[in-house]
Amino acid sequence: MTHRYQITGMTCSSCEAKVKTALLMVEHVTNAEVSKESNSAVITMDKHIALPVFQQALDSKYQISATHHNETAEQAKSWLETYRPILLIFFYISLVTVLIQLKNEHFDGMEWMRHFMAGFFLVFSFFKLLNLKGFAESYVMYDVLAKKLPVWAYAYAFVELGLGVANLINFNSIVTNSVTFVVMSISSIGVLQSVLNKKKIQCACLGAVFNLPMSTVTIIEDALMIAMSGIMLLTQI
């Protein structure tokens, strides 16, 4: 995609060159044409880059602004494109599990959560197992347990698979949900640390198949499983 930006503060050809160099150094920028005469920059990028990222890359004497496009709309569009795989997965799991409930006279919330968790763990373990080594290499970068015990990064995918099967066949609900609560709680610690520290790490939730950044979306995924397993435990204790 290509966008035109307004840049103020350029007074000479040297400024023009400095701005162009700084913009080209920004990740995902593929080309930049800068003009001090029109105080503008035409930037080509392989994904939308937020305006503050460009401003941070420039010297404080230069100010960049978006005058030819809606920055909020572009950021929303970029977010949807980035997380489309996860959004689609959640949509399909939600759709299938709700359709299953149509056979019941009344909506069974506990059964729906169990089926949702089954679908979640089976699908996410599937993507991890497509490239187990790639997943493990990404996971060990931020998971607190995998950092100390690297074999856990390989075992984690199979634990998710087991939890998916256990939920699907309704195996000992207390044991299944207890394991889920503990495993997902431990996993969320590393995710929280990475997001709060603003580390640019690839999220391993879908293995190495999709290049997804670590973000609040990952926190929501873990929190959802923790909440569901916690609720199911409380109803049975």
C-alpha positions as CSV (number, residue, x, y, z in Angstrom):
1,M,0.0,0.0,0.0
2,T,1.1,3.6,-0.7
3,H,0.2,6.7,1.3
4,R,1.1,10.4,1.0
5,Y,2.1,12.3,4.2
6,Q,2.7,15.9,5.0
7,I,6.1,16.6,6.5
8,T,7.1,20.0,8.0
9,G,10.6,21.1,9.1
10,M,12.6,20.3,5.9
11,T,14.6,23.4,4.9
12,C,17.3,21.9,2.5
13,S,18.2,19.0,0.4
14,S,20.1,17.6,3.4
15,C,16.9,17.5,5.4
16,E,15.2,15.8,2.6
17,A,17.8,13.1,2.5
18,K,17.8,12.6,6.2
19,V,14.0,12.2,6.3
20,K,14.1,9.7,3.4
21,T,16.8,7.6,5.0
22,A,14.9,7.6,8.3
23,L,11.7,6.5,6.7
24,L,13.3,3.7,4.7
25,M,14.8,2.4,8.0
26,V,11.2,1.8,9.3
27,E,10.3,-1.9,9.3
28,H,7.8,-2.8,6.4
29,V,8.6,0.3,4.4
30,T,9.6,-0.7,0.9
31,N,10.0,2.8,-0.7
32,A,9.9,6.4,0.2
33,E,9.9,9.5,-2.0
34,V,10.4,12.8,-0.1
35,S,10.1,16.3,-1.4
36,K,11.0,19.5,0.6
37,E,9.3,21.6,-2.1
38,S,5.9,20.1,-1.4
39,N,6.7,19.2,2.2
40,S,5.5,15.7,1.5
41,A,6.5,12.0,1.5
42,V,5.0,9.2,-0.6
43,I,5.6,6.0,1.4
44,T,5.1,2.5,0.1
45,M,4.8,-0.3,2.7
46,D,3.8,-3.9,2.8
47,K,1.5,-3.3,5.7
48,H,0.0,-0.2,7.3
49,I,2.3,1.5,9.7
50,A,0.9,3.8,12.4
51,L,1.8,7.4,12.3
52,P,3.5,7.5,15.7
53,V,6.0,4.9,14.4
54,F,7.0,7.2,11.5
55,Q,7.2,10.2,13.9
56,Q,9.5,8.2,16.3
57,A,11.8,7.4,13.4
58,L,12.2,11.1,12.5
59,D,14.2,13.8,14.2
60,S,12.1,15.9,16.5
61,K,12.4,18.9,14.1
62,Y,10.3,17.1,11.5
63,Q,6.6,16.6,12.0
64,I,4.7,14.1,9.9
65,S,0.9,14.0,9.5
66,A,-1.7,12.1,7.4
67,T,-3.6,14.5,5.2
68,H,-4.7,12.2,2.3
69,H,-6.2,9.3,4.2
70,N,-8.1,8.4,7.3
71,E,-5.5,7.1,9.8
72,T,-8.0,5.6,12.2
73,A,-9.7,3.7,9.4
74,E,-6.4,2.4,8.0
75,Q,-5.3,1.2,11.4
76,A,-8.6,-0.7,11.9
77,K,-8.3,-2.2,8.5
78,S,-4.7,-3.3,9.2
79,W,-5.8,-4.8,12.6
80,L,-8.5,-6.8,10.9
81,E,-6.1,-8.1,8.2
82,T,-3.5,-9.0,10.8
83,Y,-5.8,-11.0,13.1
84,R,-8.1,-12.3,10.4
85,P,-7.0,-16.0,11.0
86,I,-7.8,-15.9,14.7
87,L,-11.1,-14.0,14.2
88,L,-12.2,-16.6,11.6
89,I,-11.2,-19.5,13.9
90,F,-13.3,-18.0,16.7
91,F,-16.2,-17.3,14.4
92,Y,-16.3,-20.9,13.1
93,I,-15.9,-22.5,16.5
94,S,-18.6,-20.2,17.9
95,L,-20.9,-21.0,15.0
96,V,-20.5,-24.8,15.2
97,T,-20.9,-24.9,19.0
98,V,-24.0,-22.8,18.9
99,L,-25.5,-24.9,16.1
100,I,-24.9,-28.0,18.3
101,Q,-27.1,-26.4,20.9
102,L,-30.0,-26.2,18.5
103,K,-30.6,-29.9,19.2
104,N,-31.4,-29.1,22.8
105,E,-34.7,-27.7,24.0
106,H,-32.8,-25.2,26.1
107,F,-29.3,-23.6,25.6
108,D,-26.9,-25.5,27.8
109,G,-24.2,-23.1,28.8
110,M,-21.9,-25.6,30.4
111,E,-22.1,-28.0,27.4
112,W,-21.5,-25.1,25.0
113,M,-18.3,-24.0,26.9
114,R,-17.0,-27.6,26.9
115,H,-17.6,-27.9,23.1
116,F,-16.0,-24.4,22.6
117,M,-12.9,-25.4,24.6
118,A,-12.7,-28.6,22.7
119,G,-12.8,-26.8,19.4
120,F,-10.3,-24.2,20.6
121,F,-7.7,-26.7,21.8
122,L,-8.1,-29.0,18.8
123,V,-7.7,-26.3,16.2
124,F,-4.9,-24.4,17.9
125,S,-3.0,-27.6,18.6
126,F,-3.4,-28.6,14.9
127,F,-1.6,-25.4,13.7
128,K,1.1,-25.9,16.3
129,L,1.7,-29.5,15.2
130,L,2.0,-28.5,11.5
131,N,5.5,-27.1,12.4
132,L,6.2,-28.3,16.0
133,K,9.8,-27.1,15.9
134,G,8.9,-23.7,14.6
135,F,6.3,-23.4,17.3
136,A,8.7,-24.5,20.0
137,E,11.3,-22.0,18.9
138,S,8.8,-19.1,19.1
139,Y,7.2,-20.3,22.3
140,V,10.4,-20.6,24.3
141,M,11.1,-16.9,23.6
142,Y,8.4,-15.7,26.0
143,D,6.8,-18.6,28.0
144,V,8.2,-18.6,31.6
145,L,8.1,-22.4,31.9
146,A,9.5,-23.1,28.4
147,K,12.4,-20.8,29.1
148,K,13.5,-23.0,32.0
149,L,12.4,-26.3,30.5
150,P,12.6,-26.2,26.7
151,V,11.0,-29.6,26.3
152,W,7.8,-28.0,27.6
153,A,7.6,-26.0,24.4
154,Y,7.2,-29.3,22.5
155,A,4.9,-30.9,25.0
156,Y,2.6,-27.9,25.1
157,A,1.1,-28.7,21.7
158,F,0.3,-32.2,22.8
159,V,-1.2,-31.0,26.1
160,E,-3.5,-28.8,24.1
161,L,-4.4,-31.7,21.9
162,G,-5.2,-33.8,25.0
163,L,-7.3,-31.1,26.5
164,G,-9.3,-30.8,23.2
165,V,-10.0,-34.5,23.2
166,A,-10.8,-34.6,26.9
167,N,-13.4,-31.8,26.5
168,L,-14.8,-33.4,23.4
169,I,-15.4,-36.8,25.1
170,N,-16.3,-35.2,28.4
171,F,-13.5,-36.9,30.3
172,N,-13.5,-36.2,34.1
173,S,-14.5,-32.6,34.0
174,I,-12.7,-31.6,37.3
175,V,-9.4,-33.0,36.1
176,T,-9.7,-31.6,32.6
177,N,-10.6,-28.1,33.8
178,S,-8.1,-28.1,36.6
179,V,-5.3,-28.9,34.1
180,T,-6.7,-26.2,31.7
181,F,-6.8,-23.6,34.4
182,V,-3.2,-24.2,35.5
183,V,-1.7,-24.6,32.1
184,M,-3.3,-21.5,30.6
185,S,-2.5,-19.5,33.7
186,I,1.2,-20.3,33.4
187,S,1.1,-19.6,29.7
188,S,-0.6,-16.2,30.2
189,I,2.2,-15.0,32.5
190,G,4.8,-14.9,29.7
191,V,2.2,-13.3,27.4
192,L,1.4,-10.6,29.9
193,Q,5.1,-9.8,30.4
194,S,5.8,-9.6,26.7
195,V,2.8,-7.3,26.0
196,L,3.4,-5.0,29.0
197,N,7.1,-4.7,28.1
198,K,6.1,-4.0,24.5
199,K,8.4,-6.7,23.2
200,K,8.0,-7.3,19.4
201,I,7.7,-11.1,19.5
202,Q,5.8,-13.4,17.2
203,C,2.8,-15.0,18.9
204,A,3.0,-18.8,18.8
205,C,-0.7,-19.4,19.4
206,L,-1.1,-20.5,15.8
207,G,2.3,-22.1,15.6
208,A,4.7,-20.9,12.9
209,V,2.0,-21.0,10.2
210,F,0.9,-17.4,10.7
211,N,3.1,-14.5,11.6
212,L,1.0,-12.9,14.3
213,P,2.4,-10.3,16.7
214,M,2.1,-10.7,20.5
215,S,-0.8,-8.4,21.7
216,T,-3.8,-8.1,23.8
217,V,-5.5,-10.5,21.5
218,T,-3.3,-13.3,22.8
219,I,-4.1,-12.2,26.4
220,I,-7.8,-12.5,25.6
221,E,-7.4,-16.0,24.2
222,D,-5.7,-17.2,27.4
223,A,-8.1,-15.3,29.6
224,L,-11.1,-16.8,27.9
225,M,-9.9,-20.4,28.5
226,I,-9.0,-19.6,32.1
227,A,-12.4,-18.0,32.7
228,M,-14.3,-20.9,31.1
229,S,-12.3,-23.6,32.9
230,G,-12.7,-21.6,36.2
231,I,-16.5,-21.3,35.8
232,M,-16.9,-25.0,35.0
233,L,-14.8,-25.9,38.1
234,L,-16.8,-23.7,40.4
235,T,-20.1,-25.3,39.2
236,Q,-18.7,-28.8,40.1
237,I,-16.9,-28.2,43.4
